Amino acid sequence: MTTSKSEEMSYPVDHPEHAGELEHRAPAGDPIPDPGLHDPGPRYTDVNPQAQKRADRQVAGMFGLASILIIASIVAYVAFEIETPEGVPNVGEVQVSNFALGMTLGLALLLIGLGAVQWARTLMTSPEFAENRKPLVSSDEVRQATLESFNTGAEETQFGRRKLIRNSLLGAMALLPLPAIVLLRDLGPLPGDTKENTVWAEGVRLLTDVTYQPIRPAQLELGQLVNVMPATYRDLPDHGPAKINERAKSPVMLIRMLPEELSPFDDRENWHVDGIIAYSKICTHAGCPISLYERTTHHMLCPCHQSTFDLADNGKVVFGPATRPLPQLPLAVDNEGYLVAQSDFTEPVGPSYWERGTR
């Protein structure tokens, strides 16, 4: 007679080696016995009034010291100035400022957290209770019980009774947003109308980008595209945010096409010079620089999101997510025969938003 491997490895329920194990097995489907709630007994602060007062002062002291550190962070931010000669900040001063801010604000947050933990461990009541799992939608009775439980918890925290702790905590929490306000306000001057204007103005010459050479109309061939900057850009300080901001707003594309290919608006008929037109190089969708010009269609493609503009038709959008035409710069020729701007852009350059109209 042969036996299977499974039969060789099985044992009867009354096998002596497994008798003790089977005795401890709970019948299938029976719930786990309720272990009950553990009674930790009274805490030291519950029975000793002096310990309770000492814990009260400890918590209030942490919250009070946190308030002092929050004010100190503002003082440190103002006191440790960062000099930026030629637009380059001093690394050592940046490190000292960061260290002072980190120590003051970090310790303030740490003390508020430690004070809350000490308050909960030594002064708040912490009874244990058992609660059965409830349905997802609570009944009115459960909601009422929840409100009562919340009120009971608020009473057990003694938030109303512990005025010293309460007032010191409220003081620390009220001061906590102040460093954020100071830091945010010091990010820089308010933009004002800096997004609406550029350094282009009446009589400003168009200079080739990088080389900064003035341009005569005869120098441009039919279909040629040249990137230009205003001559006033060179007069700005060599370093600093002013020049960087203007560098981002002022680039212009100069394109020459046949005058009969243009379809200008009535008020733009004199904005070109023998078919030479100028448009902002900044896409009106997300601000990407563009210069992918298709000569036969006179379309300009933005490489970022494929917005396409018709330069022969006032820079209007013919495809893509952009919602505004490219701003056009009115052109003229000065007494020396060089291309100049008639004025600044008549509309804001750069990305669109809700205040800048729609397609």
Residue pairs with C-beta under 8 A, 6 or more apart in sequence:
11 17
11 18
13 22
26 32
37 128
37 129
37 130
38 128
43 122
44 51
45 51
45 52
45 55
45 122
45 123
46 52
51 122
52 122
52 123
55 118
55 119
55 122
55 123
56 123
56 162
56 164
56 165
57 164
58 115
58 118
59 115
59 118
59 119
59 122
59 123
59 165
59 168
60 115
60 164
60 165
60 168
62 111
62 112
62 114
62 115
62 118
63 111
63 112
63 115
63 165
63 168
63 169
63 171
63 172
64 168
64 171
64 172
65 111
66 107
66 108
66 109
66 111
66 112
66 115
66 172
67 108
67 168
67 171
67 172
67 175
69 104
69 105
69 107
69 108
69 111
70 104
70 105
70 108
70 172
70 175
70 176
70 178
70 179
71 175
71 178
72 104
73 100
73 101
73 104
73 105
73 108
73 179
74 178
74 179
74 182
76 97
76 100
76 101
76 104
77 97
77 100
77 101
77 179
77 182
77 183
77 186
78 182
79 100
80 93
80 96
80 97
80 100
81 93
81 97
82 89
82 90
82 93
82 94
82 97
83 89
83 90
83 93
84 90
86 238
86 239
86 240
87 239
87 240
87 241
88 239
101 179
105 179
108 172
108 176
112 169
112 172
112 173
112 176
115 169
116 169
119 165
120 126
123 158
123 162
123 165
124 156
124 157
124 158
125 156
134 142
138 146
154 160
159 166
160 166
188 241
194 245
195 249
195 348
195 350
196 348
197 344
198 230
198 246
198 249
198 250
198 344
198 345
198 349
199 230
199 232
199 233
199 236
199 246
199 250
200 230
200 232
200 250
200 252
200 329
200 341
200 343
200 344
200 345
201 230
201 232
201 341
201 343
201 344
202 340
202 341
202 342
202 343
203 334
203 340
203 341
204 230
204 231
204 232
204 340
204 341
205 214
205 215
205 230
205 231
205 334
205 338
205 339
205 340
206 214
206 215
206 228
206 229
206 230
206 231
206 252
206 254
206 278
206 331
206 338
206 339
206 340
206 341
207 213
207 214
207 215
207 228
207 229
207 230
207 231
207 233
207 234
208 215
208 226
208 227
208 228
208 229
209 227
209 228
209 229
209 251
212 229
212 231
212 234
214 231
214 338
214 339
215 226
215 228
215 254
215 338
215 339
216 337
216 338
216 339
217 273
217 274
217 276
217 333
217 337
217 339
220 226
220 254
220 256
220 276
221 256
222 256
222 257
222 258
222 275
223 255
223 256
223 257
223 295
224 255
224 256
225 253
225 254
225 255
225 291
225 293
226 253
226 254
226 255
227 251
227 252
227 253
227 254
227 281
227 291
228 251
228 252
228 253
228 254
228 278
229 250
229 251
229 252
230 250
230 252
230 341
233 243
233 246
233 247
233 250
236 242
236 243
236 246
237 243
248 282
249 282
249 349
249 350
251 280
251 281
251 282
251 289
252 278
252 279
252 280
252 281
252 329
253 278
253 279
253 280
253 281
253 290
253 291
253 293
253 300
254 276
254 277
254 278
254 339
255 276
255 277
255 278
255 279
255 293
255 298
255 311
256 274
256 275
256 276
256 277
257 275
257 277
257 298
257 311
257 312
258 275
259 272
259 274
259 275
261 275
261 298
261 312
262 272
262 275
262 277
262 312
263 312
263 313
263 314
264 271
264 272
264 314
265 314
268 314
268 328
268 330
270 330
271 277
271 328
271 329
271 330
271 331
271 342
272 331
273 331
273 332
273 333
273 339
276 331
276 339
277 311
277 328
277 331
278 328
278 329
278 331
278 341
279 300
279 309
279 311
279 315
279 326
279 327
279 328
279 329
280 326
280 327
280 328
280 329
280 345
280 349
280 350
281 289
281 290
281 291
282 288
282 289
282 290
282 349
282 350
282 351
283 289
283 290
283 302
283 304
283 305
283 307
283 322
283 326
283 351
284 307
284 317
284 322
284 323
284 324
284 325
284 326
284 327
284 350
284 351
284 352
284 356
285 302
285 304
285 305
285 307
285 320
285 321
285 322
285 323
285 351
285 352
286 304
286 305
286 351
287 350
287 351
288 302
288 303
288 304
288 305
290 300
290 301
290 302
290 303
291 300
292 300
292 301
292 302
292 303
293 299
293 300
293 301
293 311
294 300
294 301
297 310
298 310
298 311
298 312
298 313
299 308
299 309
299 310
299 311
299 318
300 308
300 309
300 310
300 311
300 315
300 326
301 307
301 308
302 308
302 309
302 320
302 322
305 320
305 321
305 322
306 319
306 320
307 317
307 319
307 320
307 321
307 322
308 317
308 318
308 319
308 320
309 315
309 316
309 317
309 318
309 322
309 325
309 326
310 316
310 318
311 326
314 325
314 328
315 325
315 326
315 327
315 328
316 325
317 323
317 324
317 325
317 359
322 352
322 359
323 352
323 357
323 358
323 359
324 347
324 352
324 356
324 357
324 358
324 359
327 345
327 346
327 347
327 348
327 349
328 345
328 346
329 341
329 345
330 341
330 342
330 343
330 346
331 339
331 340
331 341
331 342
332 339
332 340
332 341
332 342
333 339
333 340
334 340
347 356
348 356
352 358
